Amino acid sequence: MSDDSPGGDDSADGSGGDSTAMDGDADASSGIDYDGRARDVLGFSRWWQIVAAAAMMAAVSPYQYVWSSIEGPLAESLDIALPALGAVFSFYVVFQSLSQFPAGWWRDRRGPGALTFLAALLAGGGYIGLAYADSVWQLYVLYSLGAIGVGIIYTVAVNTAVKWFPDRTGLTTGIGTMAFAGGSALVVPYVRANATVAAYADVLRNVGIAILLILLVGAVVLRDPPAEWFGDDADDADLAVSLRGDAYTPTEMLRTWQFWLLYAMFIAMAGADLVVIANVVRVAEHFGFAAIVATIAATLLPLSAGVSRMILGEISDRFDRKYVMAGSFLLAGLFRLGLVGAGTADAGLVFVGMVILAMFFSSPLYVFFPAMLSEYYGAEHSSSNYAVLYTAKVGGGVFAGTIVGFLVASFGWVPTVSLGAALAVAAGLAALVLRPPSGSGLLA
């Protein structure tokens, strides 16, 4: 698996961060004229590749961030209990995560065009199909097929930044991941305003058509640079430190205890993160808040998640990443407890604030983890290494969907959300014991 395959979804952020942490200036000018070389290949500015990639990420974001707004009308229309739909989101996480392996393999060998076209059919068609679903199994199939399309777009879009911006990977991958988290903020108000049995079919169909069209345009615009566009005249000193350091293969990485601790932390944080993303509307309704409170929380949640990846990613580049990560996860847990407290106290405005802050400090997990991997195991195999770690999101998705459905039915929302808070706190405490592998050549 090449270095620009699935793990590139967030790992490029880490590459930029690693260079900063270890060299002091990840974005320092080098002797390589990337802009000029890219313009010679494309015939236009390489930034248009990032515009297209970010637009595609925003287009597919409703699958993850709008689910909590559409599951109610779907459950009512199909006359089933809401907990029974928890598995739909779990399937989404599984297929979105695991599809990045074959997608990255294909893209690195054949380019992004045909792959993005397939993703357009899957992601756009999946949402359109939801408008006509009349049974639970159809929801499972359609959302899973759409999730494959989302996974393809995730790895294609973010790795476009990695391929065209080796000099500015932190900024450009941050734009892509922020678009994925924040893009659905444009959709949530529309969905919430029409979240009724009578209107939701048209909403799903319209959103699906928009996804389809945006991705089809992206399939035309996106292309990869030729392998030799760096040129052979670049001195090693011009490259980021993470590209010059010791490198672990995935097999070698799996032999270190640090990876398995990071893996457990990723499961915990993904679970804590997704339980709020997937259920914020239901939690607000449980506490008896007015519909406007749920709508505002669901709308601001992805904005907070997106902006935080840029802000805390930058902070982790400038300070010791381990401690920034630990502090962020601890705060994510505390604000989840605050969310429960606000709901119990019937404080709607405070509840919205707690949702925003809880997501602000948990969402950068998709920046912290690839950055730590790149620091500890080098950048040569950082994408394939992160692809292995990213499978931990499956565990988080199963918790946020199927397990949460069981816990809510058995114990209620307060203990369930509190458990998510405990997972975040545990991950923050675990981060404090991290240190580089003994064979990495880095100082502990």
Secondary structure, DSSP 4 states (H G I P E B T S, - for coil): --TTSTTHHHHHHHHHHHHHHHHS-TT---S--HHHHHHHHHSS-THHHHHHHHHHHHHHTHHHHSHHHHHHHHHHHHT--GGGGHHHHHHHHHHHHHTHHHHHHHHHHH-SHHHHHHHHHHHHHHHHHHTT--SHHHHHHHHHHHHHHHHHHHHHHHHHHHHH-TTSHHHHHHHHHHHHHHGGGGTHHHHHHT-STTTHHHHHHHHHHHHHHHHHHHHHH-----TTTT-S---GGGS-HHHHS----HHHHTTSHHHHHHHHHHHHHHHHHHHHHHHHHHHHHHTT--HHHHHHHHHHHHHHHHHHHHHHHHHHHHS-HHHHHHHHHHHHHHHHHHHHHHHHTT-HHHHHHHHHHHHHHHTTHHHHHHHHHHHHH-STTHHHHHHHHHTHHHHHHHIIIIIHHHHHHHH-HHHHHHHHHHHHHHHHHHHTT----TTSS---
